[in-house]
């Protein structure tokens, strides 16, 4: 009698293999919790319903417009088949009185000739209306703005928006669809705390935008307002906070525009959203998808059509993920971020240059701009990521994460709306304080290295050349997107404002101090690693110690394994160093650790650390402690505090 054998699911097979590999540990130990208390499961075996907001088909491919042969235009940047790309490759350029117009014109022309399809212009505050209009008209000469979308980086100046319109009109052109005038009064107020009659200012901006809309006869009006959620992410806000605050800001703009006479469909079409893309690929994908779900619900619940509820998204690689030291690793971070934004279906993507944190976002930073645009061109032209609508859709993990983020983001939105709205949260400083608390939670993970940063807190290259502009700027960076101070929460950020909090900065302060020491003493900071027992028993902890020391700019001096405390102490005394780190197995520690610590201290060591595992018993450490004072280094320690103490013992800080 034949019977069909029972089938085991893939999930069962995976769990069986996982349990074997975990050697008795519970697979539940693999669950990760985010700052929003969302559980990331090790395996997803059930699908969730796909939201209607994510079921939109790809927009029709527009024909390549005919343009003058002499005009610099994005139309030539399409695929080999002559089609326009799925998303705008948007490059950021700074416009100020200090900018050499010829350099800026060359940089813009070079970008457009080599694949960039859209421009974002950061307008400095040092230009009056007349000068700005003239400068913009000059920069845009020869650019077919009817097919090259222009976006003003988030600001709050009706005069600035008017200057762009005047410059385009001066050149006898029009704005391309999906151009953005960048008005973001709430975001600017949250960042600067300059809230002089915020409600009145918002009403004036909405009234001006609606008036412009009514006067427009082309039917292709730009998006007058932008909700810049990038500033929330850069200030340390969690994903759910970013979603809730961005949606609340969009609702405020929606209400203001409707109050001034726009229909709900018109108002929704006048608002764009700007989100941060980070190196956390799946979290970025789910966040952008969840943002679409929330906005769809807001607009349709307000009486808008499904078509008008589509959220326009401009994704920007977040400035807070960029490091100053080992800045080449930023290429990996920005590539992951750009890929995530593309897979999430962003309408425009800006990849900041890899050396963005080194104050190099200037017209002459050609290499950074070239690599930034080529990152996207590879995804479009080589990987064809633009040919699939919502390619991440259908993944059990992504769909589940999207749903959970949407739910958590909606709760944040409800909390804001029930507490007098986003304007009150901005004015009171509550929003900035919430972002700070979220940042402090993440800072703890960075300090104990449960969240690791390649090239910063892990896999550090001490031989990485130092850029002169980085070395000269060791405490106060500039956020080129908004001009905000980037200092950490150590007392210098203004109360209630949203600073740029870069993830790498706590470790960079250590690297900067070590670099200054090296320049002054013409020698690199060095610490002795005392290896006890055979290499087979100490190599893992030795590598761990090397990695940790490098994060503080310290070079290890590693000697052969010692068989006696006397030999270890003699070698240390000969080195002339002042600090030592002991590595070895727990069995070796039982035999020699206490004697080695005592011998090293007698030989002049002012700082001694013992590298252990979390499983190292307290009984062993108590026994070793009889030899004198020493540091215990293991996974989970506050590495910044430990390394600062080491620096002080070496006379650095």
Backbone torsions as a table, in degrees:
resi	resn	phi	psi	omega
1	UNK	NA	119.5	-178.9
2	UNK	-92.8	139.1	174.9
3	UNK	-135.4	144.8	-179.5
4	UNK	-71.3	127.4	-179.4
5	UNK	-64.4	146.4	178.3
6	UNK	-68.3	144.7	-178.7
7	UNK	-100.6	132.8	173.1
8	UNK	-91.0	142.0	179.1
9	UNK	-74.8	160.1	175.5
10	UNK	-60.0	-35.9	179.0
11	UNK	-62.0	-40.3	178.3
12	UNK	-63.7	-42.9	179.0
13	UNK	-62.8	-41.5	-179.0
14	UNK	-64.5	-45.4	-179.0
15	UNK	-63.1	-39.1	179.1
16	UNK	-63.3	-42.9	179.2
17	UNK	-68.1	-38.9	179.9
18	UNK	-63.7	-43.0	-179.7
19	UNK	-63.6	-36.6	178.1
20	UNK	-65.9	-41.8	-178.9
21	UNK	-70.2	-34.8	-177.3
22	UNK	-75.6	-10.7	174.4
23	UNK	54.7	53.0	174.8
24	UNK	97.1	-14.1	177.9
25	UNK	-75.7	154.9	-178.9
26	UNK	-79.4	131.9	175.9
27	UNK	-56.8	-20.6	177.1
28	UNK	-63.8	-18.9	177.8
29	UNK	-66.2	-17.1	-179.5
30	UNK	-84.0	-6.7	179.4
31	UNK	-69.3	135.2	178.9
32	UNK	-114.0	139.5	176.2
33	UNK	-110.4	132.8	179.0
34	UNK	-84.2	176.0	178.6
35	UNK	-64.9	-21.1	177.5
36	UNK	-92.5	12.5	179.1
37	UNK	62.4	33.3	173.8
38	UNK	-92.8	131.7	179.8
39	UNK	-84.2	127.3	172.2
40	UNK	-100.0	108.9	-176.5
41	UNK	-78.8	152.4	176.7
42	UNK	-72.4	-19.9	-178.6
43	UNK	-150.8	136.4	177.0
44	UNK	-117.5	126.3	-175.7
45	UNK	-122.2	1.2	-179.2
46	UNK	-129.0	141.4	179.2
47	UNK	-88.3	155.7	171.7
48	UNK	-116.5	159.2	-179.1
49	UNK	-64.6	135.8	179.4
50	UNK	-80.2	125.6	-178.6
51	UNK	-62.0	147.2	-179.7
52	UNK	-60.7	-31.2	-177.7
53	UNK	-65.0	-17.3	-177.7
54	UNK	-105.3	7.3	-177.0
55	UNK	-98.4	11.1	-177.4
56	UNK	-68.5	142.4	176.7
57	UNK	-77.1	168.8	174.4
58	UNK	-62.4	140.3	176.6
59	UNK	-65.2	150.9	179.7
60	UNK	-61.1	143.4	179.4
61	UNK	-76.4	117.0	-178.8
62	UNK	-73.9	150.6	176.8
63	UNK	-68.7	153.0	177.3
64	UNK	-68.6	121.0	-177.5
65	UNK	-71.1	150.5	176.7
66	UNK	-79.9	129.2	-178.5
67	UNK	-133.3	155.5	177.7
68	UNK	-57.4	141.1	-177.0
69	UNK	-63.1	-25.7	-177.0
70	UNK	-88.2	-7.3	-175.6
71	UNK	-83.4	139.1	172.5
72	UNK	-80.2	121.3	-173.9
73	UNK	-147.8	157.8	178.1
74	UNK	-81.4	-5.3	-174.3
75	UNK	-65.1	-25.6	-179.4
76	UNK	-81.1	-2.7	-174.9
77	UNK	-93.3	12.9	180.0
78	UNK	-76.7	-172.2	-178.7
79	UNK	-74.7	174.0	-178.8
80	UNK	-62.9	-20.3	179.2
81	UNK	-85.0	0.8	178.7
82	UNK	85.9	9.6	-179.8
83	UNK	-89.3	153.2	175.5
84	UNK	-74.5	151.3	-178.9
85	UNK	-70.3	163.3	-179.5
86	UNK	-66.9	-36.6	178.1
87	UNK	-131.2	159.8	177.1
88	UNK	-78.1	129.0	171.0
89	UNK	-85.9	102.0	-169.8
90	UNK	-105.8	122.8	-179.5
91	UNK	-106.4	140.1	-178.2
92	UNK	-92.7	132.3	176.7
93	UNK	-132.8	142.3	179.9
94	UNK	-95.7	134.3	178.6
95	UNK	-119.1	117.5	178.4
96	UNK	-152.8	168.8	179.6
97	UNK	-66.8	-21.5	-179.8
98	UNK	-83.5	-9.3	-178.3
99	UNK	-79.7	132.4	174.3
100	UNK	-73.6	116.5	-175.5
101	UNK	-56.9	-38.5	-177.4
102	UNK	-66.9	-40.1	177.5
103	UNK	-65.3	-41.8	-179.8
104	UNK	-64.8	-43.6	178.6
105	UNK	-61.5	-41.8	179.7
106	UNK	-64.5	-42.4	-179.0
107	UNK	-63.7	-43.5	179.9
108	UNK	-65.7	-44.7	179.9
109	UNK	-62.6	-39.9	178.8
110	UNK	-63.6	-42.3	178.4
111	UNK	-61.6	-49.1	-176.6
112	UNK	-66.5	-32.8	180.0
113	UNK	-75.3	-14.6	-174.2
114	UNK	-121.2	27.3	169.0
115	UNK	119.3	-17.3	178.4
116	UNK	-68.7	136.8	-177.1
117	UNK	-114.6	-2.3	-176.1
118	UNK	-156.0	149.6	-178.4
119	UNK	-119.7	135.7	170.0
120	UNK	-112.3	128.0	-175.6
121	UNK	-111.8	120.1	174.8
122	UNK	-92.1	113.0	-176.0
123	UNK	-93.6	123.4	177.2
124	UNK	-73.6	160.3	-175.6
125	UNK	-84.6	1.9	-174.2
126	UNK	-95.7	18.8	-178.4
127	UNK	-120.2	130.4	174.7
128	UNK	-84.2	175.4	-172.2
129	UNK	-59.8	-48.7	-177.5
130	UNK	-63.9	-46.2	-179.5
131	UNK	-64.8	-38.0	-179.3
132	UNK	-67.6	-43.1	179.1
133	UNK	-59.7	-44.6	179.6
134	UNK	-63.5	-44.3	-178.6
135	UNK	-64.4	-44.5	179.8
136	UNK	-64.9	-41.3	179.1
137	UNK	-60.6	-37.4	178.7
138	UNK	-68.7	-45.5	-178.4
139	UNK	-64.7	-32.6	-175.6
140	UNK	-91.3	-0.9	178.7
141	UNK	-62.0	130.6	179.7
142	UNK	86.9	-3.3	178.5
143	UNK	-101.5	127.2	178.1
144	UNK	-79.6	89.7	-176.6
145	UNK	-70.1	-7.5	176.7
146	UNK	-73.0	-20.5	179.7
147	UNK	-122.3	-8.5	178.6
148	UNK	-108.4	100.6	-178.8
149	UNK	-59.4	137.3	175.7
150	UNK	-110.6	139.1	178.2
151	UNK	-132.5	128.4	171.5
152	UNK	-85.1	130.4	175.9
153	UNK	-58.5	148.4	-174.0
154	UNK	-49.1	135.1	-176.8
155	UNK	-159.4	178.2	168.3
156	UNK	-138.6	85.4	177.8
157	UNK	-154.4	105.4	177.2
158	UNK	-58.9	-34.5	179.2
159	UNK	-60.4	-40.6	179.3
160	UNK	-64.8	-43.6	178.2
161	UNK	-63.5	-41.9	178.3
162	UNK	-63.5	-35.5	-179.6
163	UNK	-64.7	-38.6	177.7
164	UNK	-65.7	-44.4	178.1
165	UNK	-61.0	-41.2	-179.9
166	UNK	-65.9	-38.7	179.9
167	UNK	-65.7	-41.8	178.7
168	UNK	-65.2	-43.1	178.1
169	UNK	-64.3	-37.1	179.1
170	UNK	-60.4	-34.5	179.6
171	UNK	-85.8	6.0	178.3
172	UNK	66.6	32.8	-176.7
173	UNK	-123.8	-175.0	177.0
174	UNK	-133.6	168.4	178.9
175	UNK	-88.3	140.9	177.9
176	UNK	-71.4	153.4	172.7
177	UNK	-55.1	147.7	-179.4
178	UNK	70.4	15.8	167.0
179	UNK	-72.1	152.2	-174.1
180	UNK	-130.8	129.2	178.9
181	UNK	-89.6	-7.7	163.6
182	UNK	77.0	15.8	179.9
183	UNK	-68.9	123.3	-179.7
184	UNK	-145.6	67.9	-176.2
185	UNK	-61.0	-39.1	-179.7
186	UNK	-67.1	-43.1	179.3
187	UNK	-63.9	-42.1	178.7
188	UNK	-64.8	-39.0	178.0
189	UNK	-65.2	-39.3	179.7
190	UNK	-65.8	-33.3	-177.4
191	UNK	-80.0	-36.2	-172.5
192	UNK	-107.4	-14.6	-175.0
193	UNK	62.1	18.3	175.9
194	UNK	-95.2	89.0	-171.7
195	UNK	-114.4	56.1	178.3
196	UNK	-71.8	104.6	178.4
197	UNK	50.6	61.7	-175.6
198	UNK	-59.4	-42.3	-178.2
199	UNK	-62.3	-43.8	179.4
200	UNK	-64.9	-40.3	179.5
201	UNK	-64.2	-40.1	178.6
202	UNK	-63.7	-42.1	179.6
203	UNK	-64.3	-39.7	178.4
204	UNK	-64.1	-41.6	179.8
205	UNK	-65.4	-42.5	179.2
206	UNK	-64.8	-41.9	179.5
207	UNK	-62.8	-42.5	178.9
208	UNK	-63.5	-44.1	-178.0
209	UNK	-63.6	-43.5	179.8
210	UNK	-65.6	-37.6	177.6
211	UNK	-63.2	-43.6	178.0
212	UNK	-62.5	-39.2	179.5
213	UNK	-61.7	-43.6	-178.5
214	UNK	-68.3	-29.2	-179.4
215	UNK	-82.7	-17.5	-177.5
216	UNK	-72.5	126.8	-178.5
217	UNK	-108.0	-2.0	-176.5
218	UNK	-84.8	-22.4	-177.2
219	UNK	77.4	8.4	179.3
220	UNK	-126.8	56.7	-177.4
221	UNK	-67.6	149.7	176.9
222	UNK	-74.3	172.9	170.8
223	UNK	-86.3	114.7	-173.3
224	UNK	-77.5	-36.7	-177.8
225	UNK	-107.3	150.0	172.3
226	UNK	-134.1	135.0	174.3
227	UNK	-93.8	105.9	-175.8
228	UNK	-91.3	91.2	177.8
229	UNK	-80.5	-8.2	178.6
230	UNK	-60.3	-38.8	-177.7
231	UNK	-65.1	-31.6	177.2
232	UNK	-68.6	-43.9	178.4
233	UNK	-63.3	-44.3	-178.8
234	UNK	-66.0	-22.4	178.8
235	UNK	-86.0	-4.1	176.1
236	UNK	106.7	3.5	-178.6
237	UNK	-64.2	149.6	176.2
238	UNK	-76.2	170.4	-178.0
239	UNK	-62.9	-42.4	179.9
240	UNK	-66.0	-38.4	176.5
241	UNK	-63.0	-43.7	178.7
242	UNK	-59.6	-45.6	-179.6
243	UNK	-63.6	-46.1	-178.7
244	UNK	-65.8	-45.4	-178.5
245	UNK	-68.9	-39.4	178.8
246	UNK	-63.9	-43.9	179.4
247	UNK	-65.4	-40.4	178.3
248	UNK	-63.4	-39.9	177.0
249	UNK	-64.8	-42.5	177.3
250	UNK	-61.4	-39.3	178.3
251	UNK	-63.1	-40.9	179.1
252	UNK	-61.9	-43.5	177.6
253	UNK	-67.0	-38.0	179.0
254	UNK	-60.8	-46.9	179.5
255	UNK	-62.3	-43.4	-177.9
256	UNK	-62.5	-41.4	-179.5
257	UNK	-69.0	-41.1	177.7
258	UNK	-64.7	-39.0	178.1
259	UNK	-61.6	-26.7	-179.4
260	UNK	-91.4	4.7	172.4
261	UNK	112.9	-1.2	178.5
262	UNK	-80.6	150.2	172.8
263	UNK	-76.2	166.7	-179.3
264	UNK	-63.5	-36.4	178.4
265	UNK	-67.6	-41.7	178.6
266	UNK	-64.4	-44.0	-178.5
267	UNK	-62.8	-43.3	180.0
268	UNK	-62.7	-36.1	-179.7
269	UNK	-72.9	-14.4	-178.8
270	UNK	-92.1	1.6	-174.8
271	UNK	-120.6	129.6	172.9
272	UNK	-116.7	165.0	-178.6
273	UNK	-125.1	142.6	-179.1
274	UNK	-123.1	115.1	-175.9
275	UNK	-118.6	154.3	177.1
276	UNK	-85.3	138.1	171.1
277	UNK	-109.2	129.8	-176.5
278	UNK	-118.2	175.7	-179.2
279	UNK	-73.1	-11.5	173.5
280	UNK	-79.0	90.4	-167.6
281	UNK	-59.0	-52.6	-175.4
282	UNK	-70.4	-33.9	177.8
283	UNK	-66.7	-38.2	177.2
284	UNK	-64.9	-45.3	179.0
285	UNK	-57.8	-49.5	-176.8
286	UNK	-66.6	-36.1	-179.9
287	UNK	-65.3	-45.9	179.7
288	UNK	-65.9	-37.6	178.1
289	UNK	-67.5	-42.0	179.6
290	UNK	-64.3	-35.0	178.4
291	UNK	-61.2	-38.7	177.3
292	UNK	-64.8	-39.3	179.6
293	UNK	-62.4	-45.9	-178.2
294	UNK	-64.6	-44.7	-178.2
295	UNK	-67.0	-38.1	176.1
296	UNK	-58.1	-43.7	-179.5
297	UNK	-66.2	-40.3	-179.3
298	UNK	-63.9	-50.0	-174.8
299	UNK	-68.5	-44.7	-179.4
300	UNK	-67.7	-35.9	177.4
301	UNK	-68.8	-22.2	178.9
302	UNK	-87.5	1.6	179.0
303	UNK	101.1	2.2	179.5
304	UNK	-79.6	159.6	179.9
305	UNK	-77.5	163.4	177.6
306	UNK	-61.4	-38.6	-179.5
307	UNK	-62.8	-40.0	-177.7
308	UNK	-76.9	-11.6	-177.3
309	UNK	-85.3	-3.0	179.5
310	UNK	-67.2	127.2	-177.0
311	UNK	-87.6	127.8	174.2
312	UNK	-84.1	124.6	-176.3
313	UNK	-120.3	126.6	170.9
314	UNK	-110.7	114.0	-178.4
315	UNK	-98.0	135.6	-179.9
316	UNK	-126.1	131.0	175.5
317	UNK	-60.7	123.7	-169.1
318	UNK	-66.7	132.8	179.7
319	UNK	-62.9	-26.0	-174.7
320	UNK	-73.2	-12.6	179.2
321	UNK	-88.9	-7.2	-175.8
322	UNK	-85.7	142.1	178.3
323	UNK	-113.2	154.5	175.6
324	UNK	-85.9	-41.6	177.5
325	UNK	-83.5	145.0	-178.0
326	UNK	49.5	51.3	-172.7
327	UNK	-65.9	-15.5	178.7
328	UNK	-65.3	-25.7	177.5
329	UNK	-65.0	-21.3	177.1
330	UNK	-60.9	-23.7	176.1
331	UNK	-62.8	-37.6	177.6
332	UNK	-69.2	-43.4	-179.0
333	UNK	-63.8	-47.4	-177.1
334	UNK	-68.6	-31.8	177.4
335	UNK	-66.4	-43.4	177.6
336	UNK	-63.3	-41.2	-179.7
337	UNK	-65.3	-43.9	179.9
338	UNK	-65.3	-40.6	177.9
339	UNK	-60.5	-44.0	-179.9
340	UNK	-62.1	-43.3	179.3
341	UNK	-62.9	-39.4	178.7
342	UNK	-65.5	-44.3	-179.5
343	UNK	-67.8	-25.6	178.7
344	UNK	-82.0	-9.3	176.8
345	UNK	87.3	31.3	177.7
346	UNK	-62.6	146.5	-179.8
347	UNK	-81.4	-28.7	177.6
348	UNK	-145.8	144.7	-179.1
349	UNK	-132.0	130.5	172.7
350	UNK	-113.8	121.4	173.8
351	UNK	-101.3	115.3	178.3
352	UNK	-70.3	147.6	179.8
353	UNK	-57.7	151.1	-175.6
354	UNK	-61.9	-25.6	179.7
355	UNK	-102.9	29.6	-178.5
356	UNK	-58.1	-39.2	-177.9
357	UNK	-72.7	-8.9	179.5
358	UNK	-96.6	23.6	177.5
359	UNK	58.4	36.8	-175.1
360	UNK	-109.3	14.1	179.1
361	UNK	-80.1	73.2	-178.1
362	UNK	-130.1	162.9	-177.1
363	UNK	-57.6	-27.4	-177.5
364	UNK	-85.6	-0.8	179.9
365	UNK	-81.1	65.0	-171.8
366	UNK	-67.1	-39.6	-177.0
367	UNK	-63.8	-45.4	179.7
368	UNK	-60.8	-41.7	179.6
369	UNK	-68.5	-38.7	-179.2
370	UNK	-64.8	-46.6	179.4
371	UNK	-65.3	-34.1	180.0
372	UNK	-64.4	-45.3	-178.7
373	UNK	-74.9	-34.3	-179.5
374	UNK	-68.7	-28.1	175.6
375	UNK	-56.4	-44.3	-179.3
376	UNK	-76.3	-37.1	-179.3
377	UNK	-61.9	-36.8	177.2
378	UNK	-62.9	-38.4	-179.6
379	UNK	-70.5	-36.4	-179.2
380	UNK	-80.1	-51.5	-170.4
381	UNK	-85.7	-33.2	-176.3
382	UNK	-96.6	-41.0	-176.5
383	UNK	-96.9	-11.8	176.3
384	UNK	56.8	40.5	-178.4
385	UNK	-70.5	-14.5	-177.8
386	UNK	-84.0	0.7	-173.7
387	UNK	-96.8	1.9	-179.8
388	UNK	-125.1	132.1	176.7
389	UNK	-83.4	124.4	178.4
390	UNK	50.6	62.5	-177.4
391	UNK	-63.8	-21.6	178.8
392	UNK	-81.3	-12.9	-180.0
393	UNK	-63.1	141.9	-179.3
394	UNK	98.7	-20.1	173.8
395	UNK	-69.7	123.5	-179.4
396	UNK	-56.2	-41.4	-178.9
397	UNK	-64.2	-51.5	-176.9
398	UNK	-65.2	-41.7	179.8
399	UNK	-64.7	-41.6	179.1
400	UNK	-65.6	-43.9	-179.6
401	UNK	-65.7	-38.5	176.9
402	UNK	-60.2	-46.6	-179.1
403	UNK	-62.7	-44.8	-178.7
404	UNK	-65.8	-40.1	177.9
405	UNK	-65.3	-40.2	178.7
406	UNK	-62.3	-41.8	179.0
407	UNK	-64.6	-46.0	-179.5
408	UNK	-67.1	-39.9	177.4
409	UNK	-63.5	-37.2	178.1
410	UNK	-66.2	-36.3	176.8
411	UNK	-64.4	-41.1	177.0
412	UNK	-62.2	-42.4	177.5
413	UNK	-60.4	-45.0	179.7
414	UNK	-63.4	-38.7	177.8
415	UNK	-62.9	-41.2	179.5
416	UNK	-66.1	-45.6	-177.4
417	UNK	-66.6	-33.2	180.0
418	UNK	-80.1	-7.7	-179.3
419	UNK	-115.0	44.1	175.0
420	UNK	77.3	6.3	171.6
421	UNK	94.1	172.0	-176.0
422	UNK	-66.9	-31.9	179.6
423	UNK	-62.4	-42.9	179.1
424	UNK	-66.8	-38.0	179.0
425	UNK	-64.5	-37.4	177.3
426	UNK	-69.7	-48.2	-175.7
427	UNK	-63.6	-36.5	-177.2
428	UNK	-81.7	-13.3	-175.7
429	UNK	84.7	2.3	-178.7
430	UNK	-63.5	-39.4	-179.2
431	UNK	-63.8	-46.7	179.8
432	UNK	-63.6	-37.6	179.8
433	UNK	-67.3	-38.9	178.0
434	UNK	-64.1	-40.1	177.3
435	UNK	-63.7	-39.0	179.9
436	UNK	-65.2	-42.3	179.7
437	UNK	-63.6	-39.3	177.2
438	UNK	-65.0	-39.8	178.2
439	UNK	-63.4	-42.2	-179.3
440	UNK	-62.1	-35.0	175.8
441	UNK	-64.3	-42.9	179.3
442	UNK	-71.0	-35.4	179.5
443	UNK	-59.6	-36.9	177.5
444	UNK	-61.6	-40.3	178.3
445	UNK	-66.9	-35.2	178.0
446	UNK	-69.2	-40.9	-177.3
447	UNK	-68.6	-36.5	178.7
448	UNK	-92.3	4.3	175.5
449	UNK	61.5	24.6	167.9
450	UNK	-72.2	-23.9	166.3
451	UNK	-111.2	113.4	-173.7
452	UNK	-101.2	147.0	178.7
453	UNK	-119.2	112.3	-179.5
454	UNK	-60.8	131.9	-180.0
455	UNK	81.6	-5.3	-178.3
456	UNK	-121.3	-62.0	177.9
457	UNK	-108.0	-5.4	-178.6
458	UNK	-148.0	145.4	179.1
459	UNK	52.0	54.0	-175.4
460	UNK	-86.2	138.1	176.2
461	UNK	-102.9	110.4	179.3
462	UNK	-73.9	-18.3	-178.6
463	UNK	-90.2	5.4	178.7
464	UNK	-62.7	124.2	178.4
465	UNK	-60.4	147.5	-178.5
466	UNK	-98.5	124.0	175.9
467	UNK	-69.5	137.2	-176.0
468	UNK	-60.6	-38.0	-178.8
469	UNK	-70.8	-28.6	176.2
470	UNK	-72.1	-44.3	-176.6
471	UNK	-64.4	-32.3	-178.6
472	UNK	-79.2	-15.7	-174.8
473	UNK	-121.6	81.0	-170.2
474	UNK	-102.2	-2.5	-178.2
475	UNK	-133.4	-30.3	-176.5
476	UNK	-126.1	105.1	175.8
477	UNK	-91.2	168.1	177.0
478	UNK	-119.2	131.5	174.0
479	UNK	-83.6	106.6	-174.5
480	UNK	-69.9	-13.5	178.1
481	UNK	-78.5	-32.8	-173.7
482	UNK	-136.7	-6.1	-180.0
483	UNK	76.1	14.6	-178.0
484	UNK	-81.2	150.4	173.6
485	UNK	-68.7	142.5	-174.3
486	UNK	-105.2	8.0	-174.5
487	UNK	-63.3	149.2	-178.0
488	UNK	-73.3	174.6	180.0
489	UNK	-79.0	70.5	176.8
490	UNK	-122.3	19.0	175.5
491	UNK	117.4	-16.3	-177.0
492	UNK	-93.7	-11.7	-178.9
493	UNK	-79.4	140.0	-177.7
494	UNK	-70.4	142.8	-175.2
495	UNK	-60.8	131.1	174.3
496	UNK	81.4	-0.7	-179.8
497	UNK	-95.1	172.5	-180.0
498	UNK	-114.1	95.1	177.9
499	UNK	-80.9	167.8	171.8
500	UNK	-86.4	118.1	-178.6
501	UNK	-110.4	96.0	-178.4
502	UNK	-77.1	139.3	-176.2
503	UNK	-62.9	-33.1	-173.4
504	UNK	-82.5	-13.1	-168.0
505	UNK	-61.1	-38.5	178.3
506	UNK	-58.4	-38.2	178.2
507	UNK	-78.1	-32.0	179.8
508	UNK	-64.5	-32.2	177.6
509	UNK	-62.4	-37.1	176.1
510	UNK	-68.1	-43.6	178.7
511	UNK	-63.7	-39.6	179.0
512	UNK	-62.4	-43.9	-179.8
513	UNK	-63.3	-41.8	178.3
514	UNK	-64.8	-36.8	179.7
515	UNK	-67.7	-40.8	177.8
516	UNK	-63.3	-39.6	177.1
517	UNK	-60.7	-43.5	-178.6
518	UNK	-63.4	-41.5	179.6
519	UNK	-66.0	-36.7	-177.2
520	UNK	-76.6	-38.6	-174.6
521	UNK	-104.2	-2.1	179.5
522	UNK	56.7	33.7	177.5
523	UNK	-156.5	146.4	-179.2
524	UNK	-82.2	146.7	173.8
525	UNK	-57.8	133.5	-176.8
526	UNK	-135.6	140.6	177.2
527	UNK	-130.4	140.2	179.9
528	UNK	-80.9	130.5	169.9
529	UNK	-101.1	114.0	-178.3
530	UNK	-94.8	107.7	-177.4
531	UNK	-93.5	122.0	179.7
532	UNK	-102.4	137.3	177.2
533	UNK	78.7	-177.3	-178.6
534	UNK	-66.0	152.5	-177.4
535	UNK	-59.2	-32.9	-179.3
536	UNK	-61.2	-23.4	-177.5
537	UNK	-100.4	-11.1	-178.0
538	UNK	-122.0	-4.3	-171.9
539	UNK	-64.0	-38.8	-178.4
540	UNK	-64.8	-48.4	179.7
541	UNK	-69.7	-29.8	176.8
542	UNK	-64.8	-46.2	178.4
543	UNK	-62.9	-39.2	178.2
544	UNK	-61.3	-43.7	179.8
545	UNK	-66.0	-41.5	177.1
546	UNK	-57.5	-45.0	-178.5
547	UNK	-61.8	-43.3	-178.3
548	UNK	-67.3	-43.8	179.5
549	UNK	-62.2	-40.3	-178.9
550	UNK	-62.3	-31.9	179.0
551	UNK	-61.8	-21.7	178.0
552	UNK	-103.6	11.7	179.0
553	UNK	75.6	25.7	-175.7
554	UNK	-108.6	131.1	179.0
555	UNK	-91.5	130.0	179.0
556	UNK	-83.5	142.4	169.7
557	UNK	-105.9	107.5	-174.7
558	UNK	-104.0	128.1	178.6
559	UNK	-111.0	172.2	177.3
560	UNK	-63.2	157.1	179.9
561	UNK	-60.8	136.1	-178.5
562	UNK	-99.3	143.4	178.2
563	UNK	-98.2	-8.0	-179.4
564	UNK	-148.1	148.8	176.6
565	UNK	-61.0	-33.3	-179.1
566	UNK	-63.9	-44.3	179.2
567	UNK	-64.9	-40.6	179.0
568	UNK	-63.3	-43.6	-179.4
569	UNK	-66.9	-38.5	179.8
570	UNK	-64.5	-42.1	178.5
571	UNK	-65.4	-38.3	179.5
572	UNK	-66.1	-43.6	179.8
573	UNK	-61.6	-38.2	179.6
574	UNK	-67.3	-29.9	-177.5
575	UNK	-70.6	-26.0	-178.1
576	UNK	76.4	11.3	-179.5
577	UNK	-82.7	170.9	-175.4
578	UNK	-119.2	-5.1	-177.7
579	UNK	-141.1	147.8	-178.7
580	UNK	-140.3	147.0	176.4
581	UNK	-123.2	124.6	-177.2
582	UNK	-97.1	132.0	177.1
583	UNK	-128.9	145.0	179.1
584	UNK	170.2	-179.0	179.3
585	UNK	-84.5	162.3	178.6
586	UNK	-62.0	-34.3	178.4
587	UNK	-63.8	-40.9	177.5
588	UNK	-67.4	-38.3	179.1
589	UNK	-59.3	-39.9	179.7
590	UNK	-59.3	-33.4	-176.7
591	UNK	-87.7	-38.7	-166.8
592	UNK	-129.2	-11.9	-172.0
593	UNK	-60.5	-48.9	-176.7
594	UNK	-61.9	-45.3	-179.7
595	UNK	-66.1	-36.3	179.9
596	UNK	-67.9	-42.1	178.3
597	UNK	-60.2	-47.7	-179.8
598	UNK	-61.2	-41.8	-179.3
599	UNK	-66.8	-40.1	179.0
600	UNK	-64.3	-41.0	179.1
601	UNK	-65.2	-39.2	176.8
602	UNK	-65.1	-23.1	-179.4
603	UNK	-91.3	5.5	174.1
604	UNK	106.8	7.4	179.7
605	UNK	-73.0	118.5	177.2
606	UNK	-88.4	-12.4	-179.3
607	UNK	-142.8	125.2	177.5
608	UNK	-132.1	131.9	177.8
609	UNK	-124.2	147.0	178.2
610	UNK	-117.6	119.8	-178.3
611	UNK	-85.0	123.8	-178.3
612	UNK	-128.3	178.6	170.5
613	UNK	-105.3	160.5	174.5
614	UNK	-57.5	-24.5	-178.0
615	UNK	-85.3	-7.0	178.8
616	UNK	-59.6	129.1	-171.8
617	UNK	-72.4	149.1	177.2
618	UNK	-67.7	-29.4	178.0
619	UNK	-60.4	-43.5	178.9
620	UNK	-63.7	-45.7	-177.9
621	UNK	-65.6	-36.7	177.5
622	UNK	-64.3	-39.8	178.8
623	UNK	-66.0	-41.7	-179.9
624	UNK	-67.4	-33.0	-175.8
625	UNK	-61.3	-16.6	179.0
626	UNK	-66.0	-16.9	-178.8
627	UNK	-78.5	-13.6	-178.1
628	UNK	131.8	-177.1	-175.4
629	UNK	-73.2	135.2	175.7
630	UNK	-156.5	162.7	179.0
631	UNK	-94.9	145.5	173.5
632	UNK	-104.6	118.0	178.8
633	UNK	-107.2	123.7	177.3
634	UNK	-155.9	168.3	176.6
635	UNK	-58.2	137.4	176.9
636	UNK	98.8	-9.0	178.8
637	UNK	-73.0	160.9	174.2
638	UNK	-76.4	94.7	-172.6
639	UNK	-65.2	-33.8	179.8
640	UNK	-64.7	-46.1	179.7
641	UNK	-63.0	-42.4	-179.8
642	UNK	-62.9	-46.8	-177.0
643	UNK	-71.6	-29.7	174.3
644	UNK	-65.5	-41.7	177.3
645	UNK	-62.9	-39.3	178.0
646	UNK	-64.0	-43.2	177.7
647	UNK	-58.5	-44.5	-178.8
648	UNK	-63.4	-38.2	179.3
649	UNK	-66.2	-24.8	179.0
650	UNK	-91.6	1.3	178.2
651	UNK	80.2	24.8	-177.3
652	UNK	-93.6	-47.4	-173.5
653	UNK	-110.3	NA	NA
